[in-house]
Amino acid sequence: MLLLSAGPPLAAAARAAGAVDAGDTAWLLTATALVLLMTPGLALFYGGMVRSKSVLNMLMMSFVSIALVTVVWLVAGYSLAFGTDAGGLGLIGSLDHLGMSGIGPASVTGDVPTLLFATFQLSFAIITAALISGAVADRARFGAWVAFVLVWTLAVYVPVAHWVFGKGGWIVGRLHALDFAGGTVVEVCSGASGLALAVVLGPRLGFRRDSMRPHNLPLVLLGAGLLWFGWFGFNAGSALGANGLAAAAFFNTQAAGCAGLLGWLMVEKRRDGHATTLGAASGSIAGLVAITPSCGSVNVLGAVVVGVAAGVLCSYAVSWKFRWGVDDSLDVVGVHLMGGVVGTLLIGLFATASMTGGPRGLFYGGGLGQLGRQAVAVLAVGAYAFAVTYGIGRAVERVMGFRASEEEERTGLDLTVHAETAYDHGVLTHGMSGGAAHAGATRSPSHAQDRSPLA
């Protein structure tokens, strides 16, 4: 069994170098493709949740993140995240593989080609950056977003990935916290970063006053379905092999996604009197988020508990933005930060030795030690991501302006930034500007109720 306390990527790298295993390579190729599909799925999920005047901008923020993060990753990101630890402190990797130097078709990590391993890890970095865009929907300048993603990937994602997944990273190698597939690296990191950026940009015009309803719920459900499909590669692929651990992570992923969906709907029905389609989509994502760190540490019953807990807690967390006045537009904080925290902490209660190869949670005779280690990991990643993202956001705002103008926001970023609209409503809008195009862009009614009461 893999040394899960060291994290799957580190464990694979620690194996003796050998020949490429065809079965493991075939599975990781498949898993990588599945995870890469998640970012277009996220784009659709987010695109359906915003108002009709900003759909294309929301899609573009995800799609441009694919290109930007890929460039950063191949230039320096992979080397800094997975290179030999620099200075022996477990904080950052070296530049041994700057520009992917020294890595070719014959290079092997564990029993899969290193280029494939690097691409699999790239897919995690891409979706983490794209997730943050949901916290600043409808109001971020596109050029500023481009600059932010480039800096954020190197300054926030890459160090955290080294801490948790990298060779010699302190969270995995010294703290011995468990994170199978990125609950801290992806979920807590994106959620805390989204919170920081939402604070920097401030709320949308009309926040707490206007009903900012999702404009296309079928698009939301389609995006959620693609995310769920890709999540099997995300979690089961983190076993880095076609083996029993991958199968367990696969099954746990399905169980938690379903449990999260049902948990969210139960809260909605009891609290609001209705079980909504948006709630079903959000609940499934909450369960999938929470099982990400724990899918290789808990048994199936533990996965169900993790999913239900995430569905229930996240369904309440998404309304906190109205109480606190922080406009987390598409619930990055409420779902991803809360879900990531829940899933990571519950490892300390439900981890089983049969899954981890050693460490156990409190309910399986392991005491409070593992729970404490999980809490330290959550706090460290969350605090670092929030603080550095806040600094980057403030710097971008000062240098080039991060927040769209009031006129751009009122008109909609599709038209003002991209000179296009998602729906023509019987008129030609591509390439148009001014009142005619805007009229076409704003005729689409919003049919879904905002899930949170207006304040």
URPEDA-V432546 format. One record per residue. N is the residue number from 1. SS is DSSP state (alpha for helix, beta for strand, coil for the rest). BURIAL is 1 if it has 9 or more other ideal C-beta (glycine too) atoms within 8 Angstrom, else 0. D_CENTER is the distance of its C-alpha to the mean C-alpha in whole Angstrom. Layout:
N	SS	BURIAL	D_CENTER
N	SS	BURIAL	D_CENTER
This chain:
1	coil	0	27
2	coil	1	25
3	coil	1	25
4	alpha	1	21
5	alpha	1	22
6	alpha	1	21
7	coil	1	18
8	alpha	1	18
9	alpha	1	18
10	alpha	1	21
11	alpha	1	23
12	alpha	1	23
13	alpha	1	24
14	alpha	0	27
15	coil	1	29
16	coil	0	32
17	coil	0	31
18	coil	0	33
19	coil	0	33
20	coil	0	30
21	coil	1	30
22	alpha	0	30
23	alpha	0	28
24	alpha	1	25
25	alpha	1	25
26	alpha	1	25
27	alpha	1	22
28	alpha	1	20
29	alpha	1	21
30	alpha	1	20
31	alpha	1	16
32	alpha	1	15
33	alpha	1	16
34	alpha	1	15
35	alpha	1	11
36	alpha	1	12
37	alpha	1	13
38	alpha	1	10
39	alpha	1	9
40	alpha	1	13
41	alpha	1	12
42	alpha	1	9
43	alpha	1	12
44	alpha	1	14
45	alpha	1	13
46	alpha	1	12
47	alpha	1	16
48	alpha	1	18
49	alpha	1	16
50	coil	1	18
51	coil	1	22
52	alpha	1	24
53	alpha	1	24
54	alpha	1	21
55	alpha	1	20
56	alpha	1	20
57	alpha	1	19
58	alpha	1	15
59	alpha	1	16
60	alpha	1	17
61	alpha	1	14
62	alpha	1	12
63	alpha	1	14
64	alpha	1	16
65	alpha	1	13
66	alpha	1	13
67	alpha	0	17
68	alpha	1	16
69	alpha	1	14
70	alpha	1	16
71	alpha	0	19
72	alpha	1	18
73	alpha	1	17
74	alpha	1	20
75	alpha	0	22
76	alpha	1	21
77	alpha	1	18
78	alpha	1	18
79	alpha	1	21
80	alpha	1	20
81	alpha	1	17
82	alpha	1	20
83	coil	1	23
84	coil	0	26
85	beta	1	25
86	coil	1	27
87	coil	0	29
88	coil	0	29
89	coil	0	27
90	coil	1	23
91	coil	1	22
92	coil	1	21
93	beta	1	22
94	coil	1	25
95	coil	0	26
96	coil	1	28
97	coil	1	26
98	alpha	0	26
99	alpha	0	25
100	alpha	1	25
101	coil	0	28
102	coil	0	30
103	coil	1	28
104	coil	0	29
105	coil	0	30
106	coil	0	31
107	coil	1	29
108	beta	1	28
109	beta	1	25
110	coil	1	26
111	coil	1	27
112	beta	1	25
113	beta	1	25
114	alpha	1	24
115	alpha	1	23
116	alpha	1	21
117	alpha	1	19
118	alpha	1	18
119	alpha	1	17
120	alpha	1	15
121	alpha	1	13
122	alpha	1	13
123	alpha	1	11
124	alpha	1	8
125	alpha	1	9
126	alpha	1	9
127	alpha	1	6
128	alpha	1	4
129	alpha	1	7
130	alpha	1	7
131	alpha	1	5
132	alpha	1	8
133	alpha	1	10
134	alpha	1	10
135	alpha	1	12
136	alpha	1	15
137	coil	1	16
138	coil	1	19
139	coil	1	20
140	beta	1	19
141	coil	1	21
142	alpha	1	20
143	alpha	0	22
144	alpha	1	20
145	alpha	1	17
146	alpha	1	18
147	alpha	1	19
148	alpha	1	16
149	alpha	1	14
150	alpha	1	17
151	alpha	1	17
152	alpha	1	14
153	alpha	1	13
154	alpha	1	16
155	alpha	1	17
156	alpha	1	14
157	alpha	1	11
158	alpha	1	14
159	alpha	1	16
160	alpha	1	14
161	alpha	1	13
162	alpha	1	17
163	alpha	1	17
164	alpha	1	15
165	alpha	1	16
166	coil	1	19
167	coil	1	22
168	coil	1	24
169	coil	1	21
170	alpha	1	22
171	alpha	1	19
172	alpha	1	20
173	alpha	1	24
174	alpha	0	25
175	alpha	1	23
176	coil	1	23
177	coil	1	20
178	coil	1	18
179	coil	1	14
180	coil	1	15
181	coil	1	11
182	coil	1	9
183	alpha	1	9
184	alpha	1	10
185	alpha	1	9
186	alpha	1	5
187	alpha	1	5
188	alpha	1	8
189	alpha	1	8
190	alpha	1	6
191	alpha	1	8
192	alpha	1	11
193	alpha	1	11
194	alpha	1	10
195	alpha	1	13
196	alpha	1	15
197	alpha	1	15
198	alpha	1	16
199	alpha	1	19
200	alpha	1	20
201	alpha	1	20
202	coil	0	22
203	coil	1	22
204	coil	1	22
205	coil	1	26
206	coil	0	27
207	coil	1	24
208	coil	0	26
209	coil	0	29
210	coil	0	28
211	coil	0	26
212	coil	1	23
213	coil	1	22
214	coil	1	20
215	coil	1	23
216	coil	1	22
217	alpha	1	21
218	alpha	0	21
219	alpha	1	19
220	alpha	1	16
221	alpha	1	17
222	alpha	1	17
223	alpha	1	14
224	alpha	1	13
225	alpha	1	15
226	alpha	1	14
227	alpha	1	10
228	alpha	1	13
229	alpha	1	15
230	alpha	1	12
231	alpha	1	11
232	alpha	1	14
233	alpha	1	14
234	alpha	1	11
235	alpha	1	13
236	alpha	1	16
237	alpha	1	16
238	alpha	1	15
239	alpha	1	19
240	coil	1	20
241	coil	1	23
242	coil	0	24
243	coil	0	25
244	alpha	0	26
245	alpha	1	22
246	alpha	1	20
247	alpha	1	22
248	alpha	1	22
249	alpha	1	18
250	alpha	1	18
251	alpha	1	20
252	alpha	1	18
253	alpha	1	15
254	alpha	1	18
255	alpha	1	19
256	alpha	1	16
257	alpha	1	15
258	alpha	1	19
259	alpha	1	19
260	alpha	1	17
261	alpha	1	18
262	alpha	1	21
263	alpha	1	21
264	alpha	1	19
265	alpha	1	22
266	alpha	1	25
267	alpha	1	24
268	alpha	1	24
269	alpha	1	27
270	alpha	0	29
271	alpha	0	28
272	alpha	0	28
273	coil	0	30
274	coil	0	28
275	coil	0	25
276	coil	1	23
277	alpha	1	21
278	alpha	1	18
279	alpha	1	18
280	alpha	1	18
281	alpha	1	15
282	alpha	1	13
283	alpha	1	15
284	alpha	1	14
285	alpha	1	10
286	alpha	1	11
287	alpha	1	13
288	alpha	1	11
289	alpha	1	8
290	alpha	1	11
291	alpha	1	13
292	alpha	1	10
293	alpha	1	12
294	alpha	1	15
295	coil	1	16
296	coil	1	18
297	coil	1	20
298	coil	1	21
299	coil	1	23
300	alpha	0	23
301	alpha	0	24
302	alpha	1	22
303	alpha	1	19
304	alpha	1	21
305	alpha	1	21
306	alpha	1	17
307	alpha	1	17
308	alpha	1	19
309	alpha	1	19
310	alpha	1	15
311	alpha	1	16
312	alpha	1	19
313	alpha	1	18
314	alpha	1	15
315	alpha	1	18
316	alpha	1	19
317	alpha	1	17
318	coil	1	16
319	coil	1	20
320	alpha	1	20
321	alpha	1	19
322	alpha	1	22
323	alpha	0	24
324	alpha	0	23
325	coil	0	23
326	coil	1	19
327	coil	1	18
328	coil	1	15
329	coil	1	15
330	coil	1	13
331	coil	1	12
332	alpha	1	8
333	alpha	1	11
334	alpha	1	12
335	alpha	1	10
336	alpha	1	7
337	alpha	1	9
338	alpha	1	12
339	alpha	1	10
340	alpha	1	9
341	alpha	1	13
342	alpha	1	15
343	alpha	1	14
344	alpha	1	14
345	alpha	1	17
346	alpha	1	19
347	alpha	1	19
348	alpha	1	22
349	alpha	1	24
350	alpha	1	23
351	coil	1	23
352	coil	1	26
353	alpha	1	28
354	alpha	0	28
355	alpha	1	24
356	alpha	1	24
357	coil	1	27
358	coil	0	28
359	coil	1	26
360	coil	1	26
361	coil	1	25
362	alpha	1	28
363	alpha	0	29
364	alpha	1	29
365	coil	0	32
366	coil	1	30
367	coil	0	30
368	coil	0	28
369	alpha	0	27
370	alpha	1	24
371	alpha	1	23
372	alpha	1	24
373	alpha	1	22
374	alpha	1	19
375	alpha	1	19
376	alpha	1	20
377	alpha	1	17
378	alpha	1	15
379	alpha	0	17
380	alpha	1	17
381	alpha	1	14
382	alpha	1	13
383	alpha	1	17
384	alpha	1	16
385	alpha	1	13
386	alpha	1	15
387	alpha	1	18
388	alpha	1	17
389	alpha	1	15
390	alpha	1	18
391	alpha	0	20
392	alpha	1	19
393	alpha	1	19
394	alpha	1	22
395	alpha	0	23
396	alpha	1	22
397	alpha	1	24
398	alpha	0	27
399	alpha	0	27
400	alpha	1	26
401	coil	0	25
402	coil	1	22
403	beta	1	23
404	coil	1	24
405	coil	0	28
406	alpha	0	29
407	alpha	0	31
408	alpha	1	28
409	alpha	1	26
410	alpha	0	28
411	alpha	1	29
412	coil	1	26
413	alpha	1	23
414	alpha	1	24
415	alpha	1	28
416	alpha	1	28
417	alpha	1	25
418	alpha	1	25
419	coil	0	29
420	coil	1	28
421	coil	1	27
422	coil	1	25
423	coil	0	28
424	coil	1	32
425	coil	0	34
426	coil	0	37
427	coil	1	37
428	coil	0	36
429	coil	1	33
430	coil	0	32
431	coil	0	33
432	coil	1	35
433	coil	0	35
434	coil	0	36
435	alpha	0	37
436	alpha	1	38
437	alpha	1	34
438	alpha	1	33
439	alpha	1	35
440	alpha	1	33
441	alpha	1	30
442	coil	1	30
443	coil	0	32
444	coil	1	30
445	coil	0	30
446	coil	1	27
447	coil	0	27
448	coil	1	25
449	coil	0	25
450	coil	1	23
451	coil	1	21
452	coil	0	22
453	coil	0	26
454	coil	1	27
455	coil	0	28
